[in-house]
Amino acid sequence: MSCLWRTARLTLNRRDMQRKLRILVVEDEEPIRNGLVDVFLYHGYAVETAADGNSAVQKALGGGFDLILLDIMLPGMDGFEVCNRLRAADPEQPIIMLTARSGDEEIIKGLSLGADDYVAKPFSITQLVLRVKAVLRRTRVVNQAQQHIRLGDYCDVDCLNLSARSGTQTIGFTRREVEILQYLSVNTERPVSREELLNKVWGYAKNLDLETRTIDIHIAKLRRKIEPDPGQPRFLVTVRGAGYRLHTEG
């Protein structure tokens, strides 16, 4: 199923220059939903909406959306469950979650389920649009320079298929997780800072004042997948005060 989704998405990506990019806005509060529609129509996107979790899943699984803007607090099925179902069907679907709460628990849960980013309410429209553009820009960049990343004798990451083999076990990755590994793997001679990852992998401008735990949460998720002992990492290591470094030899 996911292979068919990836084929469809690659086909859609080739048409990006010939059509408007499509955004699905999932928000149950009508004034906010209508406001977001107006904002993204103004910026040249094609926009569709859903007011509850069940209709969001149905529309999203219909395919063809370049990005889903997903509120957490939804009737019927909350945004966490929607994200979980969409990720199971298509690991590459770009998703930004909207949360009315700024607590770490909700943010960590959303990112752990595979959301590319989160924006807390009340949000700046300018910053939201910049984040949407950054996620879409990264989605359209196809980096095939590093198709496989071998991590010692523990696992071999297949970047194109978002998977790895460790012994008899198959490990699945999100597109963003693979992009982090790809970037770190071509910069193994030095530590890479959180700010550099936000700029180079997420595509955020360096002058954006972003308060996000996105990097740390993604690193923690990656360690659970690629490290024999995530508590004592030997591949994806922290360089105190400098950032992260990937040791492919382990």
C-alpha positions in Angstrom: 0.0 0.0 0.0 2.7 2.5 1.0 4.7 1.8 -2.2 1.6 2.7 -4.3 1.3 5.9 -2.2 4.9 6.8 -2.8 4.6 6.2 -6.6 1.5 8.5 -6.6 3.3 11.1 -4.6 6.4 11.1 -6.9 4.0 11.6 -9.9 2.3 14.5 -8.1 5.7 16.0 -7.3 6.6 16.2 -11.0 3.4 18.2 -11.6 4.1 20.7 -8.9 5.2 23.4 -11.4 2.0 22.8 -13.4 -0.7 23.0 -10.7 -1.5 24.6 -7.4 -0.2 22.8 -4.4 -3.1 21.3 -2.4 -3.6 21.8 1.4 -6.2 20.0 3.5 -7.1 22.2 6.5 -8.6 20.0 9.3 -10.1 22.3 12.0 -13.5 22.1 13.8 -13.8 25.7 14.7 -15.5 27.4 11.7 -14.0 30.9 12.2 -10.4 29.5 12.4 -11.1 27.1 9.5 -12.5 29.8 7.2 -9.6 32.2 8.2 -7.0 29.6 7.3 -8.7 28.9 4.0 -8.6 32.6 3.1 -5.0 32.9 4.1 -3.8 29.9 1.9 -6.0 30.8 -1.0 -4.5 34.3 -0.9 -1.0 32.7 -1.1 -1.9 30.7 -4.1 -2.7 27.2 -2.7 -5.7 25.0 -3.5 -7.5 24.4 -0.2 -10.0 21.8 1.0 -11.3 21.4 4.5 -12.6 18.9 7.0 -14.3 19.7 10.3 -13.9 16.3 12.1 -11.4 13.5 12.3 -13.4 10.9 10.4 -14.0 13.1 7.4 -10.3 14.2 7.5 -9.2 10.6 7.2 -11.6 9.9 4.3 -10.4 13.0 2.4 -6.7 12.6 3.1 -6.8 8.9 2.1 -8.3 10.0 -1.2 -4.7 11.2 -2.0 -3.3 14.2 -3.7 -2.7 16.6 -0.8 0.7 18.1 -0.7 0.2 19.0 3.0 -2.3 18.5 5.8 -2.8 21.1 8.4 -4.2 19.1 11.3 -5.8 20.4 14.5 -5.5 18.1 17.5 -8.8 18.7 19.3 -11.4 17.3 16.8 -14.8 15.7 17.3 -15.2 12.0 16.5 -11.5 11.2 16.2 -8.7 13.4 17.5 -5.8 14.7 15.5 -3.4 12.2 17.1 -5.4 9.2 15.8 -5.9 10.9 12.4 -2.1 11.4 12.1 -1.5 7.8 13.2 -3.8 6.5 10.5 -2.4 8.7 7.8 1.2 7.8 8.6 0.3 4.0 8.4 -1.1 4.6 4.9 1.6 7.0 3.7 4.8 7.6 5.7 5.7 10.5 3.4 2.5 12.6 3.8 3.6 16.1 5.1 1.6 16.9 8.2 1.7 20.0 10.4 -0.3 19.8 13.6 -2.1 22.7 15.3 -2.4 22.6 19.1 -4.2 24.8 21.5 -1.8 23.6 24.2 1.8 24.5 24.5 2.7 21.6 26.9 5.5 19.2 26.0 3.2 16.2 26.3 1.0 17.1 23.3 3.9 18.3 21.2 6.0 15.2 21.9 3.1 12.9 21.2 2.3 14.6 17.8 5.9 14.5 16.6 6.3 10.9 17.8 3.4 9.9 15.6 5.2 11.4 12.7 4.0 15.0 12.3 6.6 17.1 10.5 6.1 20.0 12.7 3.6 21.7 15.1 2.3 25.2 15.6 0.8 26.3 18.9 -2.4 28.4 19.1 -2.7 31.4 19.0 -0.2 31.5 16.2 1.2 34.1 13.9 -0.2 33.8 10.4 3.1 34.9 8.9 5.0 32.2 10.8 2.4 29.5 10.0 2.7 30.3 6.3 6.5 30.2 6.5 6.4 26.8 8.2 4.0 25.5 5.5 6.3 26.8 2.8 9.3 25.2 4.4 7.7 21.8 4.8 6.5 21.9 1.2 9.9 23.0 -0.1 11.6 20.1 1.7 9.0 17.7 0.4 9.8 18.6 -3.2 13.5 18.2 -2.9 14.4 14.7 -4.0 17.8 13.8 -2.6 19.1 10.6 -4.1 22.8 11.2 -3.5 22.7 9.0 -0.4 20.5 6.0 -1.1 22.0 3.7 1.6 23.5 4.5 5.0 25.3 1.6 6.6 25.5 1.9 10.4 28.3 -0.5 11.4 27.2 -4.1 11.5 23.8 -3.1 13.1 21.6 -1.9 10.2 21.5 -0.7 6.6 19.1 2.2 5.9 17.4 2.2 2.5 16.7 5.9 2.1 14.6 5.6 -1.0 12.2 3.1 0.6 12.3 4.6 4.1 13.3 1.3 5.8 16.2 -0.5 7.3 17.2 -4.1 8.0 18.7 -5.1 11.3 19.2 -8.9 11.3 15.7 -10.3 10.6 13.9 -7.1 11.7 12.5 -4.5 9.3 12.5 -0.9 10.6 10.3 1.8 9.2 11.2 5.5 9.0 9.4 8.7 8.2 10.7 10.8 5.3 11.9 13.5 7.8 13.9 10.9 9.8 15.7 9.7 6.7 16.4 13.3 5.7 18.1 13.9 9.1 20.2 10.8 8.6 21.1 11.8 5.1 22.3 15.3 6.1 24.3 14.0 9.1 25.8 11.2 6.9 27.4 13.8 4.5 28.6 15.9 7.4 30.2 13.2 9.6 33.5 15.1 10.0 31.8 17.6 12.4 28.9 18.0 14.8 25.7 19.6 13.3 23.8 22.0 15.4 20.0 22.0 16.0 19.8 25.4 14.2 21.6 24.0 11.1 19.3 21.0 11.0 16.3 23.3 11.2 17.7 25.4 8.3 19.0 22.6 6.1 16.5 19.8 6.7 13.3 21.6 7.6 14.1 24.6 5.4 13.5 27.2 8.0 15.1 30.6 7.5 17.9 31.3 9.9 16.3 34.5 11.1 13.1 32.8 12.2 12.6 33.0 16.0 11.5 29.4 16.5 11.0 27.7 19.8 10.7 24.0 18.9 11.7 20.7 20.4 11.3 19.1 17.0 15.0 18.2 16.6 15.4 16.6 20.0 12.2 14.5 19.6 13.2 13.3 16.1 16.7 12.4 17.4 15.2 10.4 20.3 12.9 8.6 17.8 15.9 7.8 15.5 17.9 6.4 18.4 15.2 4.0 19.3 15.3 2.7 15.7 19.0 2.6 14.9 20.8 2.1 18.2 21.2 -1.3 19.9 21.0 0.7 23.2 19.3 4.1 22.7 20.4 5.1 26.2 24.0 4.7 25.2 24.1 5.7 21.5 27.1 4.8 19.5 25.9 6.0 16.0 23.9 9.1 16.6 25.8 10.9 19.4 25.4 14.2 21.1 28.4 16.6 21.1 27.9 18.7 24.1 27.3 22.4 23.2 27.6 21.7 19.5 24.8 19.4 18.3 24.7 15.9 16.8 27.1 13.8 14.9 26.6 10.5 13.0 29.3 7.8 13.4 28.6 5.3 10.7 31.2 2.9 11.9 29.8 2.6 15.4 
